[in-house]
């Protein structure tokens, strides 16, 4: 999910086209229909497996087959990997630990996704929102340092714990630091807004550490579980991260909202929610520190063999060999062309995906209500990959991508119309129920188009990946896919303010071109009025660019399916 999809967003999974957990939910269903039907046998070593892009994809079949490649012969050689256990009952403790580690991983990601909504309520600029959006990049970029995590470790402490324990301690420390400073960082006073630079730096580190922890946990899962049960690692990942994100985002925003708590929970209204951001951060900071200490002390990473003598022996690839392999894959003409298209394919959706939700909050829609809209979408997000994969399992999966592309562009225009219509529906007590029904229906249509394109891309990635180096190959393509969603979203947020026109009405000689000038306008008794919203300009421009991409590069992408299998094979792997 690449980033986690990067991972993996600014509007609590709503209206964000590359959500980390949207991507991850689909992979378990996708794997059977794609990987098996392609008949590929994965033969990769541990380093390549651990470099999977969590921000985008968790392919269960790929993980199982790579895990088997890693531990093949363990029954005969007694390499220390747990012997095959009939059923999951004998390993419920390990499964529970993996699930808990992935839940912890989702907490900082969910919190990071809630900050843009909080900032929007404090009237920060979209330039500031664009700057904060870099927080969501690490899960899409972790391929760059994953080989280091896999190759450098303390043997006596454990290959995975060498990274897991320090990163989780740092996550806890950063959360405790934020619990003390976050109210000051978010405070607006004396004409000065929230400290977006410091917030971005701290939450970027949280995201970076969570991505690093993900690499370590992914690798540990392969040796923590037996060969028979290693496929449960993907389930733990998808369920755990989704649950953690829900706790850190949807649940937090609901409990932090005074309006939500007064309406649905409390008998007597109060001015604040049940929890504050600082209290939430402090609680989870303590949980991180305590749980990490318990794992460091009580959980043995290197399991003993059946005679209690030999420890787990994992194959590794040198860091330089891995980076050379990545470069050799990118240099292949077919791969280079495909990556270029992946990096530009989502420009047409960037305004709709990155800005729409923030504009709805700006129009008065409660941020906790937007976050809660993600909940009824979960069943749809589970069913869609099952349905769509039936049409992408054949020899031409990109045909589905091509057909869904213009529909997603039209949905982007529909979002712009929804934002324009929203202020006129606002009532004294909020928005009518039918309005949220329309928003939910719009989001459901968006999910159908998004998943059609996503599943098609994942199917094609699995189809063309060289089976000899399948893990690294798939990770690279998924990383590029996620980056193709991250950079247009950041750019779309940054361009909203420059494309917006405002004027000062009621105060002669004043303007509203900057926050300082806007303050002077208000001080002189005027008001700043938006004459042209840059979001609408972006929406139209993005759709035009998207249509141009679809008519020109979209057809070229379809023709990549006609390339011979040899065009996708890496020479180093041969």
N, C-alpha and C positions, 0 to 999 in steps of 0.2 A: 500499500500500500503504500510506498512507495511510501512517498513520502510519503503519509502516511501519510497518492495519493496522498502525501502527502498530506504515511501517516496518513486520512488523515485526512478545524479551519476557523475562519473568521466569523462564521455565522452559525456555529453550533450544528454542523452537518446540514443545515437548511440552506439551499441555494449555493452550495459550494460543490463544484463539479469534480473535485479530486479528493474527496473525503477519505482520510486514512482508513476508517472502519467500514465505509461503504465498500472499499476495495477488498478488504480482508474477508468480509462476510461471504463474498461470492466465490472464493477460491476453492473451498472444500467441494462445492457442487461442481465447479468448473473442471476440476482435475480429472475426475473419472471420465467425463465426456471428451476431454481434449487429449490428455496424455495417453490414456489407454487406447483410444481409437487411432492415435498416430503410431502406436506400437513402438514407442521409443523406450530404450533401456538406458537409464541414467548411470553413467560410470564416472563419478567424480570423487575427489578426495575431500577431506574435512574442510579445508580452507575454503574451497569453492562453495560448499554447502552453507557455511556460516556467513557468506557474503550475500545471502538473499536480501532483497530489498523489502524491508518490513513496511515501508510506506505504501507499497502497492499490492504485493501478492504473497500469499502463503499457499503454495501448491502442495496439497496433501500427498498426492501420488509421487510427486517429485521428491518430497521429503522422505517418504517411506523408502523409495528406491535408493536414494542417496544414503540414507541411514543404513540400509542393508549392504550397500557397497562398502561403507565404512567399517562395518562390523562383520563382514562375511568371513566365514570360517571360525567364528568365535566359539562355536560349540566344540570344535575339534582342537583348536589351538589354545583354548582357555586364556584368551587375551584380557580377561577381567570384565568384559561386558556381562551384564546380568543374563543368566540363562533364560531361555524362553519360558515365560509363565503362561499357562493356559488361562486366558481371561485376564481381566483388568483388576480383579480383586486383590491380587498379590502386590499391586503397585499403586494402590489408591493414594498412599502417602506421597509418592513422587508426583503423581498427577495433581494432587491438591497443592503441592509446593509450586509446581509450574504454573498452575492457574493463579495462585496468589502473586507470584512474581510478575505475571503479565498484567494482573489488576493494578499492581503498584505502578507499572509502566504507564498505564493509561491515565492515572491521576494527574500528573503534571501536564500531559497533553490536553486533557479536558479543561484544566485551569487556564492553560494558554489560549484555548479556544474561546473562553468566556471573557477574557480581557478586552478584545476589540468591542464587544457589546457594551461593556462597562465604560470604555473610553468614549464610545459614541454618545452615551448619555451625558458626558461631560463636554460635549461640543468640540472635540478635538478635530483638527483638520484631516482631510483624507490623505494628505502627504504624510502625516504622522501615522495613520493607519497603514499606509504602504510601507513605512519604515518598520513598523511592528510585524508586518507580515513575513519578514525574514525569519521570524521565530519558527515558522513552519517548514523551513528548508532542510534542517539537518537530517530528517528521516529519508529525504530524497537523495541526500549526498553521502550517506554513511558508507556507501561502496568505497569511497576514497580512503577511509581509515579502517575498514573492516579487516583487511589483511594483517594490519598491525595488531589488532585485538586478537586475531587467531594465532599469530606467530610468537608474540612476546608475552611471557608469563613466568610466574614462579612455580617451578615443578613441585616443590614441597607443599605449597599452599593449595595448588590446583589450577589447572589451565583456565577454567571458566571463573572460578572464584577470585582469581587474581584481578579480574576486571569487574566482576559483579559487585563484590564487597566495597571497593573504593568508590565506584560510581554511585551506588545506593547511599553510602554515607554522605557523599557530596550532595546528592539530591536532598537528603534530609536536612543538611546544614543550610543549603540555599533556601529551602522552604522556611526554616526557622528564621533566617535572616529576613526573608520577605514578610514573615508574620509581624515583625517589628517595624518594618519600613514601608510596607505597601500602602498604608493609609496616607503617609506623607507623600509618597511618589504619585499617588492618584489625586492628591488634593489640588484644587484650583483656588487660588487666592491672589489678590493684588494684581489682577490682569495676567497672571502667569498660570498656564494650564498644567496638566499632569506632566511629570518627568518621563516622557516617552522614551528617551534615549536610555536611561537607566533601566526602565521596565523591560525594554527590548533586550538589553544586554543580559539581564538576569534570567529572563524567560528563554532566551536563546541558549544559555548554558543549561537550563533545565531540559530543554528539548534535545540538546546535544548529548547530555548524560543519559537521557532516556533511550536515545538511539543506540548509544554504546552498550547500555544494559541489555537492549534487545538483541544485539549481536551475541553477547555472552550467553544469554538465556537460550537463544536458538541453538547454539552449539552444544550447550549442556544437555538440552533435551534429547539429543541423539544418543548420548551415553547414559543418561539418567534412566531412560526407559528401555525395556527389553525390545528385541527385534520385533516381536509380535505386537507390541503396543506402541511403537514409536510413532505411529500415525496419529495417536491422541495428542501429540505435541501441537499439531496444527489447530486442533479443536481448542486446546487450552489457550493458544495464542489469540484466536479469533474471539472466543467468548471472554477471556480475561481482559484483553485490551478494550473491547467494547464496553464491558462492565465498568472498568476503571474510568474510561472516558465519560460514561454516563454519570458516574459519581462526581467526577471533577467538573462537569459542565452542566448537564441538565439538572441534576439534583441540587448542585450548589446554587445555580441561578434561581431555582424555585425557592429554596430555603432562605436565600439572601434577600429575596424580594419581600418588602413589607406588604405590598398589595396582595401578593399571592398568599402569604401566610395569614393575613387578616381575613381574606375571603374564604379560604379553604381549610385552614388549620385552627386558628385561634377563635376563642369565644369573645374575647375583648381585644379590640384593635390596638396596635402599638406602632410606634414610628419606625421601627426597624424590623428586619426579618429575624428568623430564629437563629441564624448564624451570620457572622461577618466574614469577609475574605481573610482577615488576619487570623481569626479563630480557626477557620478551616485549614489554612496553611500550617498553623501551629500543630493542630491535631495530626495531620498527615506527616509533618516533619518528624514528630515523635514516633509515629508508626514506622516510618522508614528506618530510623536509627535503631529502634528496639528489634524489629524483625530482621534487619541486616546483621545485627549482633548475634541473634539466635542462629541464623543460617551459617554465619562464619564459624561459630563454635560447635554447633550440634550436627550440621549436615556434612558428611564426608563425600567429597566429589569423586575421588578415585576409588571405585568399588573394587572389592577383592574378587579374585577368581573363585571357582568352586572349591579349590583347596585352600583358599585364603592366602595365597602366596604372591600371585602375579597381579599387577595393577593394570588398569585400562591403558591400552597402547593405541594412540590415535596417530594417523598419518598426517603430516603437514607438508605444505608447499611453501617455499621461500617467498618472502614478500616481493622481491624483485621479479620472480617468475610469474607471480600473479599479476603484477602491474604490466609486465611485458605481454602477458596473455590478453589483457584487456585492450592494450594498444593495438595488438595484432587483429583483434576482432573488429575494432572501430575502423581500421584501415581497409577492410574488405569493401569493395565498391557497393555491393548490394546492401550491406549493413550501414555504411555511411549514408547512402541515399535514404534508407528507411529512417535512420536516426534524425536526419535533417527534417524529414516530414513530421516525425513525432514532436520535434521541438517547436514546430509552427502550427500544428493542427488545431490547438486549443485557443488560438488568438481570438477567434470569432466568438468564443463563449466567455471570455474573461470578464467583461462588464457584468453580464448576468450572474456569473458564479461568484465573483468576489465582492461586488458592490451592492447588489439588490437587497440582501438582508440588512445591511447597515442603513440603507435608505429607508427601509420599512421602520427601523427603530427610530430614525430621524423624524419620520412622519408620525410617530407616536405609538407604534405597536410595541407593547411590553416585551422586553428581551426574553423574559422567562417563558412567555407564551410561544415565541418563536422557537425557543429551545425545545419545548414540550412537543412541538409538531413533529420532531424527529422520531418520537416514540411510536406512533401508529404506522410509521413507514417501515419498521423493522420486519414485519411479516412479508411485505412487498419486496424488500431487499433480499430476503431469503429465497423467495419463490422466483424472482426474475432470472437469476443465473440458471436455475434449473430449466426454465422454459427456453431462454435464449440459447443456451448451450446446444440444444437440439439442432439449431440452425447454423451454428458456427463450427460443428464438429467435422464438417466435410472438408474438401480440398480448397475451398475458397471462402474462408471466414471473413476476409476484409470486405466482401460484398455487403455483409450486414452493417459494417462500419460505415460504408459509403451511403447506404440507404437511410441510415438513422441520422446522418450528419445534418441535412437541411432541416429536419424536424426539430432538432435541438436548437438550431439557429432561430427558427420561428418561435420556439418557447422563450428564447431570450427577449424577443420583441414583446411577447406576452407579459414577461416580467416587468418590462419598462412601462407597459400600459397599467399593470397592477399597481406599481409605485405611484404613477400619476393619479390613479383613481382613489388610492387609500385615504388621503386627507379629507376628501368629501364625505367619507363614511364614518368619520370619527364622531362619537356621541359623548355625552357627559360622563357616562359610566364606562367608556371604552369603545370597543368595536362590536357590532352585532355578530351573532353566532354564524350566520351564513357567510360573513366575510372570511372567517377562519376556515370554513368549509371550502371556499374558493381558493384560498391560499394552499390548503392541503391538497386539493385536486391539481393545482398547478405544479406543486412539488412532486406529486405522483407521476404526472406526465413527464416531468424533467427526469425522474429516476428511470423511467422506461427507456428514454433516449440515451441517457448516460450509461446505463448498464448494457444496452445493446452495443454501444461503441466499445465499452471497456472489455466485455467478455470476448468480443471479436478480436480485439488487440491481443488479449492474453492467449487466445487460441492460436493466433498467427505466430506469436512469440514462441509458443511451445512447438509449433509445427516446424519452424525454421531453425530452432536452436540445435547446434551440433551436439548429438547425443554424447560424444566423448567428453565434452566440457559443458554439459547442459546447465549446471548450476551457475557458473560464472556468466555464461552466455545469456541465460534468462534474466539474471540479476542486472546485467548491463542494459538490456532492452527495457526492463521495467523501470530502472533508474532514469533513463532518458524520457520515458513516458511521463513520469512524475515531474521531472524538470520542465517538460513541455506544458504542464499546468501551473507550475509555481511562478515562473517568471512573467507570464502574461497577467496573472492575477495581481502581482506586485505592481507592475506597470499600470494596470487599469486603475488601481487605487491611487497611485501617484498622479495620474493625469486628470482626475476628477476636478480638483481645485483649479488648475490652470485653464481648463475648458469651461469653467463656470463664470458667468457674468453677474455682478451684483452692483447695485447703486444705492446711495444714501438718500432717502426721502425724508423731507422735513427739516433738513439742516443744510443750508446753502454752503457750497464750497467744500463739502466733505465727500469722502469716498469710502468704499468698503473693500479695497483691493487687498488689504492685509489685516491681520487681527488687531494691530495697533490702530490703524485707520478706522476699523469698524468700532473700536472702543471710543474713539474720538467722536464718531458719528452719533453714537448713543449718548455720549456725554453732552453733546450739543442739542439733544432733544430729538434726534432723528432716529430712523430705523433702517436697517439694512434689508433690502428686498432683492431676492434672486430673480433676475430677468431671464437668464438662460442657465439651466442646470446641466453641468458637464456630464452627468450620468446619462442623460438622454442623447447627447451628442455621441458619447462613447458607444451606447447601445446600437445606434444606427451604423456608426463607422465599423464597429466590430462585426456586425452582420454582413456588411458589404465586403469586408476583408474575408470573412468566413466563406461567403458565396464564391469569391474569387478563388480561394484555396480549393474549395470543393470542385469547381469546374476545371481547374488546371492541375493542381497537385493531387487531388483526390483520385482522378483517373490514373495518374502515374502510380499512385500507391496500389491501386487495384492490379495494375500490370505486374507489380512485384511478385504476385502469386504465380505468375507464369515462368518465373526464374527456375532454373534447374536446381535440384538439391545441392549440386556441387558449388553453386554460387554462394551458398551460405555456410560452407564448411571451412573451418579455420585450418590453415596449413600447419601450424604448430601442433594441432591436435591429431593430424594425420600420421 
